[in-house]
Amino acid sequence: MADKRDYYEVLGVDKNADDATIKAAYRKLAKKYHPDMNPGDKDAEAKFKEASEAYGVLSDPEKRQKYDQFGHAAFDGSAGGGGFDFSGMDFSDIFGDLFGFGDIFGGGRRGGGRSNGPMKGANLRTSVRLKFEEAVFGCKKQIELEVKENCKTCGGSGAKPGSAIDTCPKCGGKGKVVFTQQSLFGMMQNVQSCPDCGGSGKVIREKCTDCRGTGFVPMRKRYEVEFPAGVDNGQFKRMTGLGEPGQNGGPRGDVLVEAVVDRHPIFQREDRDIYSTVPVSFAVAALGGEIVIDTVDGPVTYEVKPGTSTDTRVRLKGKGVPSLRDAKSRGDHYVLLTVQVPTKLSNRAKELLKEFDAECGDTLHAAERFRNEKNMGGADVDNGKKKKKKSIFG
């Protein structure tokens, strides 16, 4: 067990941590590494399982006491305790509102046990593209999915009408089979769904010709998905009970709809704040004045202070993205003001600019004055380049 990390280290808590601290630490890790939020990520899946195992021990007073006394040996039988069965751990209080969004976003878990009891159906995943403003203020979208429905011919049994359904001889109707094997950690027992009956505990003699014994037929269905204001790129809307059918009378799975938000040509988003860059003319930056700034709520005017330098940041309070929990609470919009230097000037504009420069320190002739002053003082300066001094040897 030397390669197994300490459970307290896995959750990032002290060995004297109370139950609330342990639960909070696990919630944070479970939310980060949950398979629903990291599809296909094996590393995240491994970390999720590791955290779940650690929580399963440290959240149980008896198991935690054994672990504190014997370490990991308490669960492989080498400490004389006979080991513990982790398959019965209940995480319903954790995953019921894991992601903190109730019925809008969130985690779920499959039901099930050690027999052929009700099993929740698999989740279906799809994605919808949203415009930047649609994500900010919320919107409704239509999706089309292929879902399984009960076969009307056999009533979902999978058997040809009038034919018999037998108890599975391999599992005796339990739907589960137990495999015992030797591992590095001793004898291990694995409980798996029966391969002959697929976990139903029953064997169909004659399969229904319409559903081919599955009990379900595929159908195309359209659903309306309502995304709340403030949804961000990569977040999911959970549509409860619209996924794959459950087994043995279990509930249907869910549909997870991912929001794919388009990039905006002007705005960038970070959490609930919006950022943009606005050009300011040299005259407005120097003298001050009103400018027009585009926001997600439409154009607004802003008073620029006299003498504003480039890269000045201003804040438009409450012009950001609404909170998922409270649409009335919004982030801010931060604007970077960049002073624009004109590249095309008329002769009249050039003359006026020279007059302006003369009144403000005559910077156009600063280098010339520098050379003149240095030359008058005997300095070896010519056109900005140092002259080589003559050697005393000629």
C-alpha positions as CSV (number, residue, x, y, z in Angstrom):
1,M,0.0,0.0,0.0
2,A,3.1,2.2,-0.2
3,D,1.9,3.8,-3.4
4,K,-1.4,4.9,-2.0
5,R,-1.6,8.5,-0.8
6,D,-2.7,9.4,2.7
7,Y,-6.5,10.1,2.8
8,Y,-6.0,13.3,4.7
9,E,-3.5,14.4,2.1
10,V,-5.9,13.5,-0.7
11,L,-8.6,15.8,0.7
12,G,-6.1,18.4,1.8
13,V,-7.3,18.5,5.5
14,D,-5.6,18.2,8.9
15,K,-5.8,14.9,10.8
16,N,-7.9,16.7,13.4
17,A,-10.3,18.1,10.9
18,D,-14.0,17.9,11.9
19,D,-16.8,16.4,9.8
20,A,-17.8,19.7,8.2
21,T,-14.3,20.5,7.1
22,I,-13.9,17.0,5.6
23,K,-17.2,17.3,3.8
24,A,-16.4,20.7,2.4
25,A,-13.0,19.6,1.2
26,Y,-14.5,16.6,-0.6
27,R,-17.3,18.7,-2.2
28,K,-14.6,21.0,-3.7
29,L,-12.6,18.1,-5.2
30,A,-15.7,16.3,-6.4
31,K,-17.0,19.4,-8.2
32,K,-13.6,19.8,-9.8
33,Y,-13.0,16.3,-11.0
34,H,-16.6,14.9,-11.4
35,P,-16.8,12.8,-14.6
36,D,-19.8,14.8,-15.8
37,M,-17.6,17.9,-16.0
38,N,-14.5,16.1,-17.3
39,P,-15.8,13.7,-20.0
40,G,-13.0,11.4,-21.3
41,D,-10.4,12.8,-18.8
42,K,-8.9,9.6,-17.2
43,D,-6.7,11.7,-14.9
44,A,-9.7,13.6,-13.5
45,E,-11.6,10.3,-13.2
46,A,-8.8,8.8,-11.1
47,K,-8.6,11.8,-8.9
48,F,-12.4,11.8,-8.4
49,K,-12.2,8.1,-7.4
50,E,-9.3,8.7,-5.0
51,A,-11.1,11.6,-3.3
52,S,-14.4,9.6,-3.1
53,E,-12.5,6.7,-1.4
54,A,-10.8,9.0,1.0
55,Y,-14.2,10.7,1.9
56,G,-15.8,7.3,2.3
57,V,-13.4,6.4,5.0
58,L,-12.9,9.8,6.8
59,S,-16.7,10.6,6.8
60,D,-17.4,7.3,8.7
61,P,-16.4,7.5,12.4
62,E,-15.7,3.7,12.6
63,K,-13.7,3.6,9.4
64,R,-11.8,6.7,10.3
65,Q,-10.9,5.3,13.7
66,K,-9.6,2.2,12.0
67,Y,-7.7,4.2,9.5
68,D,-6.1,6.4,12.1
69,Q,-4.9,3.3,13.9
70,F,-3.8,1.0,11.0
71,G,-3.6,3.2,7.9
72,H,-4.5,1.6,4.6
73,A,-3.8,-1.8,6.1
74,A,-7.2,-1.5,7.9
75,F,-9.0,-2.1,4.5
76,D,-6.9,-4.9,3.0
77,G,-7.3,-7.3,5.8
78,S,-3.7,-7.3,6.9
79,A,-4.5,-5.5,10.2
80,G,-6.9,-8.2,11.3
81,G,-10.0,-6.1,10.6
82,G,-11.1,-8.1,7.6
83,G,-11.2,-5.1,5.4
84,F,-14.1,-2.7,4.5
85,D,-16.6,-2.7,1.7
86,F,-16.6,0.6,-0.1
87,S,-19.5,-0.3,-2.5
88,G,-22.2,0.7,-0.1
89,M,-21.0,4.3,0.5
90,D,-23.9,6.9,0.2
91,F,-22.9,10.2,-1.4
92,S,-26.4,11.4,-2.0
93,D,-26.0,14.4,0.4
94,I,-22.9,15.4,-1.5
95,F,-24.1,15.0,-5.1
96,G,-27.6,16.1,-4.6
97,D,-26.5,19.7,-5.0
98,L,-22.8,19.2,-5.8
99,F,-22.5,22.1,-8.3
100,G,-24.7,24.5,-6.3
101,F,-27.2,25.2,-9.0
102,G,-30.1,23.0,-7.9
103,D,-32.1,21.9,-11.0
104,I,-30.2,24.3,-13.3
105,F,-26.8,22.8,-13.1
106,G,-25.6,20.0,-11.0
107,G,-24.4,16.5,-10.4
108,G,-26.3,13.3,-10.1
109,R,-25.6,9.7,-9.4
110,R,-26.9,6.4,-10.5
111,G,-29.0,4.4,-8.2
112,G,-28.2,0.8,-7.6
113,G,-27.2,-1.8,-5.1
114,R,-25.9,-5.3,-4.9
115,S,-29.0,-6.9,-6.5
116,N,-31.0,-6.3,-9.6
117,G,-32.7,-3.3,-8.1
118,P,-33.7,-0.1,-9.9
119,M,-30.9,1.5,-11.9
120,K,-30.9,5.1,-13.1
121,G,-30.5,5.4,-16.9
122,A,-27.4,6.9,-18.5
123,N,-27.1,10.6,-19.2
124,L,-27.1,12.0,-22.7
125,R,-24.8,14.9,-23.6
126,T,-25.1,17.5,-26.3
127,S,-24.0,21.1,-26.8
128,V,-25.6,24.4,-28.0
129,R,-23.8,27.4,-29.4
130,L,-24.8,30.7,-27.8
131,K,-24.0,34.3,-28.7
132,F,-22.1,36.4,-26.2
133,E,-25.1,38.4,-25.3
134,E,-27.3,35.3,-25.0
135,A,-25.0,33.9,-22.4
136,V,-25.1,37.2,-20.5
137,F,-28.8,37.7,-20.4
138,G,-30.1,34.1,-20.8
139,C,-32.0,32.6,-23.7
140,K,-34.0,29.6,-24.9
141,K,-32.7,27.2,-27.5
142,Q,-34.1,24.2,-29.3
143,I,-32.3,20.9,-29.4
144,E,-33.0,17.6,-31.1
145,L,-32.0,14.3,-29.6
146,E,-32.4,10.6,-30.4
147,V,-33.8,9.1,-27.2
148,K,-35.0,5.6,-26.3
149,E,-38.7,5.1,-25.6
150,N,-40.6,2.0,-24.4
151,C,-41.5,-0.4,-27.2
152,K,-45.2,-0.3,-27.6
153,T,-45.3,-3.8,-29.0
154,C,-43.8,-5.6,-26.0
155,G,-44.5,-2.9,-23.4
156,G,-40.8,-2.5,-22.7
157,S,-40.3,-6.2,-21.6
158,G,-38.2,-7.0,-24.7
159,A,-40.1,-10.3,-25.1
160,K,-42.3,-11.3,-28.0
161,P,-45.9,-10.9,-26.9
162,G,-47.1,-14.2,-25.5
163,S,-43.7,-15.6,-24.9
164,A,-42.2,-16.5,-21.5
165,I,-39.5,-14.7,-19.5
166,D,-37.2,-17.0,-17.4
167,T,-35.1,-16.3,-14.4
168,C,-31.4,-16.1,-15.3
169,P,-29.7,-19.3,-14.4
170,K,-26.2,-17.7,-14.1
171,C,-27.1,-15.1,-11.4
172,G,-30.3,-16.8,-10.0
173,G,-32.3,-13.7,-10.8
174,K,-30.1,-11.3,-8.7
175,G,-28.7,-9.6,-11.7
176,K,-25.2,-9.5,-10.1
177,V,-22.3,-12.0,-10.1
178,V,-19.4,-12.0,-7.7
179,F,-15.8,-12.6,-8.9
180,T,-13.1,-13.4,-6.4
181,Q,-9.5,-12.9,-7.5
182,Q,-6.0,-12.7,-5.9
183,S,-4.4,-9.2,-6.1
184,L,-1.4,-7.5,-4.7
185,F,-3.5,-6.5,-1.7
186,G,-4.9,-9.9,-1.0
187,M,-8.2,-11.6,-2.1
188,M,-10.5,-9.1,-3.7
189,Q,-14.2,-9.5,-4.5
190,N,-15.7,-7.7,-7.4
191,V,-19.5,-7.4,-7.9
192,Q,-20.5,-6.9,-11.5
193,S,-23.7,-7.0,-13.6
194,C,-24.5,-10.5,-14.8
195,P,-23.1,-10.8,-18.4
196,D,-25.9,-13.2,-19.4
197,C,-28.9,-11.1,-18.4
198,G,-27.3,-7.7,-18.4
199,G,-28.3,-7.1,-14.8
200,S,-32.0,-7.7,-15.2
201,G,-32.0,-11.2,-13.6
202,K,-34.2,-12.4,-16.4
203,V,-33.7,-14.2,-19.7
204,I,-35.9,-13.7,-22.7
205,R,-36.8,-16.8,-24.7
206,E,-38.2,-15.0,-27.8
207,K,-37.2,-11.4,-28.4
208,C,-39.6,-8.8,-29.6
209,T,-39.1,-8.2,-33.3
210,D,-39.7,-4.5,-33.1
211,C,-37.1,-3.6,-30.4
212,R,-34.9,-6.8,-30.8
213,G,-35.3,-7.6,-27.2
214,T,-34.1,-4.3,-25.8
215,G,-37.5,-3.1,-24.8
216,F,-36.8,0.3,-26.3
217,V,-37.0,1.9,-29.7
218,P,-35.1,5.0,-30.8
219,M,-37.0,8.2,-31.4
220,R,-36.1,11.8,-32.5
221,K,-37.4,14.4,-30.0
222,R,-37.2,18.2,-29.8
223,Y,-36.7,19.9,-26.5
224,E,-36.5,23.6,-25.5
225,V,-33.6,24.4,-23.3
226,E,-33.7,27.5,-21.1
227,F,-30.2,28.9,-20.2
228,P,-30.2,31.3,-17.2
229,A,-28.6,34.7,-17.4
230,G,-24.9,34.5,-16.6
231,V,-24.2,31.1,-18.0
232,D,-20.6,30.7,-19.0
233,N,-18.8,28.8,-21.7
234,G,-18.4,25.1,-20.8
235,Q,-21.2,25.0,-18.2
236,F,-24.0,22.6,-18.5
237,K,-27.8,22.8,-18.2
238,R,-29.2,19.7,-16.7
239,M,-32.6,18.5,-18.0
240,T,-33.7,15.9,-15.4
241,G,-35.3,12.7,-16.5
242,L,-34.9,13.1,-20.3
243,G,-31.9,10.8,-20.8
244,E,-31.7,7.1,-21.3
245,P,-34.3,4.8,-19.7
246,G,-33.5,3.2,-16.4
247,Q,-33.1,-0.5,-15.7
248,N,-35.5,-2.6,-13.6
249,G,-37.9,0.2,-13.1
250,G,-35.2,2.8,-12.3
251,P,-35.6,6.5,-13.3
252,R,-34.4,7.9,-16.6
253,G,-31.1,9.6,-16.8
254,D,-30.6,13.3,-17.5
255,V,-29.7,15.3,-20.6
256,L,-26.6,17.5,-20.1
257,V,-26.5,20.5,-22.5
258,E,-23.2,22.3,-22.7
259,A,-23.2,26.0,-23.4
260,V,-20.6,26.9,-26.1
261,V,-20.3,30.7,-26.1
262,D,-19.1,32.5,-29.2
263,R,-16.3,35.1,-28.8
264,H,-17.2,38.7,-29.0
265,P,-15.4,41.2,-31.3
266,I,-15.2,43.8,-28.5
267,F,-15.9,42.3,-25.1
268,Q,-13.9,39.7,-23.1
269,R,-15.4,38.0,-20.1
270,E,-13.7,36.9,-16.9
271,D,-16.2,35.4,-14.5
272,R,-18.8,38.1,-14.0
273,D,-16.7,41.0,-15.2
274,I,-16.4,42.3,-18.8
275,Y,-13.4,44.0,-20.3
276,S,-13.0,46.1,-23.5
277,T,-10.7,48.8,-25.0
278,V,-11.9,52.2,-26.2
279,P,-9.9,54.6,-28.3
280,V,-9.7,58.3,-27.1
281,S,-8.6,61.2,-29.3
282,F,-5.7,63.2,-28.2
283,A,-7.9,66.3,-27.8
284,V,-10.3,64.6,-25.5
285,A,-7.5,63.0,-23.5
286,A,-5.8,66.4,-23.1
287,L,-8.9,68.7,-22.6
288,G,-11.4,66.2,-21.2
289,G,-14.8,65.5,-22.6
290,E,-17.5,62.9,-23.1
291,I,-17.0,59.7,-25.1
292,V,-19.3,56.9,-26.1
293,I,-18.6,53.4,-24.7
294,D,-20.3,50.2,-26.0
295,T,-21.7,47.9,-23.3
296,V,-23.8,44.8,-23.3
297,D,-26.7,47.1,-22.3
298,G,-26.1,49.4,-25.2
299,P,-23.9,52.5,-25.7
300,V,-23.4,54.8,-22.7
301,T,-21.5,58.1,-22.3
302,Y,-18.6,58.6,-20.0
303,E,-16.8,61.9,-18.9
304,V,-13.1,61.7,-19.5
305,K,-11.0,63.8,-17.2
306,P,-8.6,66.4,-18.6
307,G,-5.0,65.1,-18.8
308,T,-6.0,61.4,-19.1
309,S,-3.0,59.3,-20.1
310,T,-3.2,56.2,-22.3
311,D,-3.9,52.8,-20.7
312,T,-6.1,54.4,-18.0
313,R,-8.7,52.0,-16.8
314,V,-12.2,53.0,-15.8
315,R,-15.0,51.0,-14.2
316,L,-18.6,50.9,-15.2
317,K,-20.3,49.5,-12.1
318,G,-23.1,47.0,-12.6
319,K,-22.6,46.7,-16.4
320,G,-21.1,43.2,-16.2
321,V,-22.6,39.7,-16.2
322,P,-25.5,38.7,-13.9
323,S,-24.9,36.1,-11.2
324,L,-26.4,32.7,-11.8
325,R,-27.8,32.7,-8.3
326,D,-29.2,36.3,-8.5
327,A,-29.8,37.9,-11.9
328,K,-30.1,41.3,-10.2
329,S,-26.5,41.1,-8.9
330,R,-24.1,41.9,-11.8
331,G,-20.4,42.3,-12.2
332,D,-18.7,45.3,-13.6
333,H,-17.4,46.5,-17.0
334,Y,-13.8,47.6,-17.1
335,V,-12.7,49.9,-20.0
336,L,-9.1,50.5,-21.0
337,L,-8.7,54.0,-22.6
338,T,-6.0,54.2,-25.2
339,V,-5.0,57.6,-26.6
340,Q,-5.0,57.7,-30.3
341,V,-2.2,59.6,-32.2
342,P,-3.4,61.0,-35.6
343,T,-1.5,59.6,-38.6
344,K,-2.9,61.9,-41.3
345,L,-2.8,65.6,-40.7
346,S,-3.6,68.5,-43.0
347,N,-1.1,71.4,-43.3
348,R,-3.3,73.6,-41.2
349,A,-3.5,70.9,-38.5
350,K,0.3,70.5,-38.6
351,E,0.8,74.3,-38.1
352,L,-1.7,74.3,-35.2
353,L,0.0,71.4,-33.6
354,K,3.4,73.1,-33.9
355,E,1.9,76.2,-32.2
356,F,0.4,74.0,-29.5
357,D,3.8,72.3,-28.9
358,A,5.5,75.7,-28.7
359,E,3.1,76.7,-25.9
360,C,3.7,73.4,-24.1
361,G,7.5,73.4,-23.9
362,D,8.5,73.3,-27.5
363,T,9.3,69.5,-27.5
364,L,9.9,69.5,-31.3
365,H,13.2,71.4,-30.8
366,A,14.3,69.8,-27.6
367,A,17.1,67.7,-29.3
368,E,18.3,70.7,-31.2
369,R,18.6,72.8,-28.0
370,F,20.5,69.9,-26.4
371,R,23.1,69.8,-29.1
372,N,23.5,73.6,-29.1
373,E,24.0,73.7,-25.3
374,K,26.5,70.9,-25.3
375,N,28.5,72.4,-28.2
376,M,28.6,75.7,-26.5
377,G,30.0,73.9,-23.4
378,G,32.7,72.2,-25.4
379,A,31.1,68.8,-25.4
380,D,32.0,66.3,-28.1
381,V,28.4,65.9,-29.3
382,D,27.4,65.9,-33.0
383,N,24.0,64.8,-34.1
384,G,23.6,62.6,-31.1
385,K,26.9,60.7,-31.7
386,K,30.0,60.9,-29.5
387,K,33.2,61.9,-31.3
388,K,36.3,59.8,-30.7
389,K,39.0,61.5,-28.6
390,K,42.4,62.0,-30.1
391,S,45.2,59.9,-28.7
392,I,48.1,61.6,-26.9
393,F,50.4,59.7,-29.3
394,G,48.8,61.3,-32.3
